[in-house]
Amino acid sequence: MLAEIAVVTTRRVTTYQAFLNRAMPRYLGTPIDTSAPTPWATAHGDFHYANLCAPTLHVLDWEGWGLAPTGYDAATLHSHSLLVPALATRIRNELASVLDTPAGRFAELVVITELLHSTSRGDNLELAKPLRNRAARLLGRAVPVPAH
């Protein structure tokens, strides 16, 4: 399904380069190249569990769809699964063909930036620590070991 969305032609935009230029260094805590390694693709833009229905897959909440870094939807789903490590591992395994690429890693950093930005407004507070830990791994930095 994500591959089918990605090839839809649009001028709509899910996230903006100007925001990434400003926010990525701030929320990731390091200077970073904010240009995507591949052209942007069409994304749902809010692809997480609250917008997915089962048992037959239905995707809800399409008002934010548009162009985003390639892998954005996979990165969004993975980032929202970080509170359940077994689920995060399953998502990573299922979407490895997207996430385990330079574009996928960049998309993860974009989504992490956006979610950390939302924590500054009081949203997604429980995700802040797992997001920072994931960003550290993606950026090749040491992840703090929790004290016991």
C-alpha positions as CSV (number, residue, x, y, z in Angstrom):
1,M,0.0,0.0,0.0
2,L,2.8,2.5,0.9
3,A,4.4,1.9,-2.5
4,E,1.1,2.7,-4.2
5,I,0.7,5.9,-2.3
6,A,4.3,7.0,-3.1
7,V,3.8,7.1,-6.8
8,V,0.7,9.4,-6.8
9,T,1.5,12.7,-8.5
10,T,0.8,15.7,-6.4
11,R,1.9,19.2,-5.6
12,R,0.6,18.9,-2.0
13,V,3.2,18.9,0.7
14,T,3.2,17.0,4.0
15,T,6.2,18.6,5.5
16,Y,8.2,21.6,4.5
17,Q,11.9,21.9,3.8
18,A,12.1,25.3,5.6
19,F,10.8,23.6,8.7
20,L,13.4,20.8,8.4
21,N,16.2,23.3,7.9
22,R,15.3,25.0,11.1
23,A,14.0,22.1,13.3
24,M,16.3,19.2,12.5
25,P,19.5,20.7,14.0
26,R,17.5,22.0,17.0
27,Y,15.6,18.8,17.9
28,L,18.3,16.3,16.9
29,G,20.9,18.4,18.8
30,T,23.5,18.4,16.1
31,P,24.3,20.1,12.8
32,I,22.8,17.9,10.0
33,D,22.4,18.0,6.3
34,T,18.6,18.5,6.0
35,S,18.4,17.6,2.3
36,A,16.9,14.3,1.5
37,P,19.2,11.7,-0.2
38,T,16.4,10.9,-2.8
39,P,13.5,12.8,-4.3
40,W,10.5,13.2,-2.1
41,A,7.5,10.9,-2.7
42,T,3.8,11.1,-1.9
43,A,2.9,10.0,1.6
44,H,-0.2,9.6,3.7
45,G,1.4,12.0,6.1
46,D,-0.1,10.6,9.3
47,F,0.4,6.9,9.0
48,H,0.1,5.6,12.6
49,Y,-2.2,3.2,14.5
50,A,-5.0,5.7,15.2
51,N,-5.5,6.0,11.4
52,L,-5.4,2.3,10.6
53,C,-8.4,0.0,10.9
54,A,-8.6,-3.8,10.8
55,P,-9.3,-6.6,10.1
56,T,-9.3,-5.4,6.5
57,L,-6.8,-2.6,6.2
58,H,-8.5,0.8,5.9
59,V,-6.5,4.0,6.2
60,L,-8.2,7.1,7.7
61,D,-7.3,10.8,8.1
62,W,-6.1,11.8,4.6
63,E,-6.0,15.6,5.1
64,G,-2.2,15.7,5.5
65,W,-1.2,13.7,2.5
66,G,1.4,15.1,0.1
67,L,5.0,15.1,-0.7
68,A,7.5,14.1,2.0
69,P,10.9,12.4,2.2
70,T,10.8,8.9,0.7
71,G,10.0,6.5,3.5
72,Y,8.1,9.0,5.6
73,D,5.0,6.8,6.2
74,A,7.1,3.8,7.2
75,A,9.2,6.0,9.5
76,T,6.0,7.4,11.0
77,L,4.6,4.0,11.8
78,H,7.9,2.8,13.2
79,S,8.3,5.9,15.4
80,H,4.9,5.5,16.8
81,S,5.7,1.9,17.7
82,L,8.8,2.7,19.8
83,L,6.9,2.4,23.1
84,V,6.3,-1.3,22.4
85,P,9.8,-2.7,21.5
86,A,8.5,-6.0,20.1
87,L,6.2,-4.1,17.8
88,A,8.9,-1.7,16.8
89,T,11.1,-4.7,15.9
90,R,8.3,-6.2,13.8
91,I,7.7,-2.9,12.0
92,R,11.4,-2.6,11.3
93,N,11.6,-6.1,9.9
94,E,8.5,-5.7,7.8
95,L,9.5,-2.4,6.4
96,A,13.3,-3.0,6.2
97,S,13.4,-2.5,2.5
98,V,12.3,1.1,3.1
99,L,13.7,1.9,6.5
100,D,17.2,0.3,6.1
101,T,18.2,2.7,3.3
102,P,19.7,6.2,3.4
103,A,16.3,7.6,2.4
104,G,14.6,5.6,5.1
105,R,17.1,6.7,7.8
106,F,16.6,10.3,6.7
107,A,12.8,9.9,6.8
108,E,13.1,8.5,10.4
109,L,15.1,11.6,11.4
110,V,12.5,13.9,9.9
111,V,9.6,12.1,11.7
112,I,11.6,12.1,14.9
113,T,12.2,15.8,14.6
114,E,8.5,16.4,14.0
115,L,7.5,14.3,17.0
116,L,10.1,15.9,19.2
117,H,8.8,19.3,18.1
118,S,5.3,18.2,19.2
119,T,6.6,17.3,22.6
120,S,7.6,20.9,23.0
121,R,3.9,21.7,22.8
122,G,3.0,18.9,25.3
123,D,2.1,16.2,22.8
124,N,3.6,12.7,22.6
125,L,5.6,13.2,25.8
126,E,5.9,9.5,26.4
127,L,7.7,9.1,23.1
128,A,10.4,11.7,23.8
129,K,12.9,9.4,25.3
130,P,12.5,6.5,22.8
131,L,12.6,9.0,20.0
132,R,15.9,10.6,21.3
133,N,17.4,7.1,21.7
134,R,16.4,6.1,18.2
135,A,17.8,9.4,16.8
136,A,21.1,8.8,18.6
137,R,21.4,5.3,17.0
138,L,20.6,6.7,13.6
139,L,23.2,9.5,14.0
140,G,25.8,7.1,15.3
141,R,25.9,8.5,18.8
142,A,26.0,6.6,22.1
143,V,22.7,5.9,23.6
144,P,22.6,6.5,27.4
145,V,22.3,3.3,29.5
146,P,19.4,3.6,31.9
147,A,20.4,3.7,35.6
148,H,19.0,0.8,37.7
